[in-house]
Amino acid sequence: MSTTCNFGSTALLNAGDRDGFLTKLTDMGTSGTISWAKQLGGAGFDEAFNVVASGANVYVTGEFAGQVAFGSFSLASYGLDDGYVAKLTDAGTTASFVWVQAIQGGGSDGGTALALNGTSLYVAGYFSGSAQCGGYGGLGLNSSGNADVFVAKLVDAGSTGGFEWARSGGGPSDDKPHDIAVEGTNVYVAGQYEGGPPRFGLTTLPVGTWNSIFVAKLTDNGARTGFTWAWGAGGSNGQSDALALVARGPYVYAAGYFSGTITLGTTTLTGGMFLCKLVDAGSSYSFAWAQSTDAAGATALALFGNRLYVAGALPTTTAFGSLIVPNTGTTPLGFLASLTDPALTATTAAWGTLSFSLAPNPAHTATTVQLPAVPAAPAAILTLTDALGRLVHTETLPLPATGLRHALDLKGLAPGVYAVQVRAGAVTATQRLVVE
């Protein structure tokens, strides 16, 4: 039965079993408004799982079954369900689809997570049997059991997008990723594997009691891209999953849920939510710390400055360190917690010092970035992230010996607090920018 869903003044009519949607909300300060909404679906079972944006470019991934429409673009599934990655252009009060790419095979396939680094778009998902990234004739994958993990890179060429490489990992049972993060050429993926043993490159993870968590790293070397290391662990009662992942510099943070007890590094945790930090040493990793609470689990992570934010569900009154968050009802509550990691600030300082200015700040439609010359650094990478740690803009700037004045275009950004980071050679710096 078809149903209508209203997004502000936009009404979307369901085309079949279940449809996905993508909508834009504009923060007006004390209120918010829905600018536009787009439908992703057809007569079958269709979903949107993850979205990332940079300026006017918006990317979404998920799964579909049967015939499905993305604006004027159309895809047809070959198996039970197939995956997709689509790009839209945000024109302010409207949006339009620019291109769409499929992940298709004879089994069940879908995209679950996205990460963006300039024009490089990384997608993680699952597939069973054999699948092709880019549709039939694309990059081929073959699973080693039921559902396996895939990580793939697309390059956005503006009006077109295409897959550059695709890699898979997994074992004889069901393995699925839930989040992906990118830091330079390092790509991290986290999720869940069932039983095992799964294999990621040359690393074979231990057999779990039922569902176990994993974090794996790939190094993006173009055609030579492969898994560098992987880690896995499971709770004593057989239920655990890594749902959220963020990375900065050599630090990788993962969070999720587990039941019973679980040992992460040398720390044994009991019950509920876990949050842990790994240190990437290149071809290997080490554990820095792990924490847990009685929360039902963590579903999202974000970094802003030297603060780490974690969100999830709270079924009962729960202690976050010395902070007690009450819940005396029968319905789980959502929570948002923050931690300060001094290592983030210390690492930035260890890379060196870089002084740059932003004016005006607060700004409306543009601000000017004044950069000094940096010895042995002919270029600088500028990134802009929002208050949730999501990348909204990145560009590489030539850095002459006399320094640089660069106009940073802010048109189309929602009012709020952003972080401007500049990295030149071995030095980096971050400043707070307010967009009004």
Stockholm file with secondary structure:
# STOCKHOLM 1.0

chainA/1-436         MSTTCNFGSTALLNAGDRDGFLTKLTDMGTSGTISWAKQLGGAGFDEAFNVVASGANVYVTGEFAGQVAFGSFSLASYGLDDGYVAKLTDAGTTASFVWVQAIQGGGSDGGTALALNGTSLYVAGYFSGSAQCGGYGGLGLNSSGNADVFVAKLVDAGSTGGFEWARSGGGPSDDKPHDIAVEGTNVYVAGQYEGGPPRFGLTTLPVGTWNSIFVAKLTDNGARTGFTWAWGAGGSNGQSDALALVARGPYVYAAGYFSGTITLGTTTLTGGMFLCKLVDAGSSYSFAWAQSTDAAGATALALFGNRLYVAGALPTTTAFGSLIVPNTGTTPLGFLASLTDPALTATTAAWGTLSFSLAPNPAHTATTVQLPAVPAAPAAILTLTDALGRLVHTETLPLPATGLRHALDLKGLAPGVYAVQVRAGAVTATQRLVVE
#=GR chainA/1-436 SS CCCEEEETTEEEECCSSBCEEEEEEEECSSCEEEEEEEEEEESSBCEEEEEEEETTEEEEEEEECSEEEETTEEEECSSSBEEEEEEEEECSSCEEEEEEEEEEESSBCEEEEEEEETTEEEEEEEEEEEEEETSTTSEEEEEEEEEEEEEEEEEECSSCEEEEEEEEEBCSSCEEEEEEEEETTEEEEEEEEESSCCEETTEECCCCSSEEEEEEEEECCGGGCEEEEEEEEECTTSCEEEEEEEEETTEEEEEEEEEEEEEETTEEEEEEEEEEEEEECSSCEEEEEEEEESSSEEEEEEEETTEEEEEEEECSCEEETTEEECCCSSSCEEEEEEEECHHHHHHHHHTCCCCCEEESSSBSSEEEEEECCCTTCSEEEEEEECTTSCEEEEEEEECCTTCEEEEEECTTCCSEEEEEEEEETTEEEEEEEEEC
#=GC SS_cons         CCCEEEETTEEEECCSSBCEEEEEEEECSSCEEEEEEEEEEESSBCEEEEEEEETTEEEEEEEECSEEEETTEEEECSSSBEEEEEEEEECSSCEEEEEEEEEEESSBCEEEEEEEETTEEEEEEEEEEEEEETSTTSEEEEEEEEEEEEEEEEEECSSCEEEEEEEEEBCSSCEEEEEEEEETTEEEEEEEEESSCCEETTEECCCCSSEEEEEEEEECCGGGCEEEEEEEEECTTSCEEEEEEEEETTEEEEEEEEEEEEEETTEEEEEEEEEEEEEECSSCEEEEEEEEESSSEEEEEEEETTEEEEEEEECSCEEETTEEECCCSSSCEEEEEEEECHHHHHHHHHTCCCCCEEESSSBSSEEEEEECCCTTCSEEEEEEECTTSCEEEEEEEECCTTCEEEEEECTTCCSEEEEEEEEETTEEEEEEEEEC
//
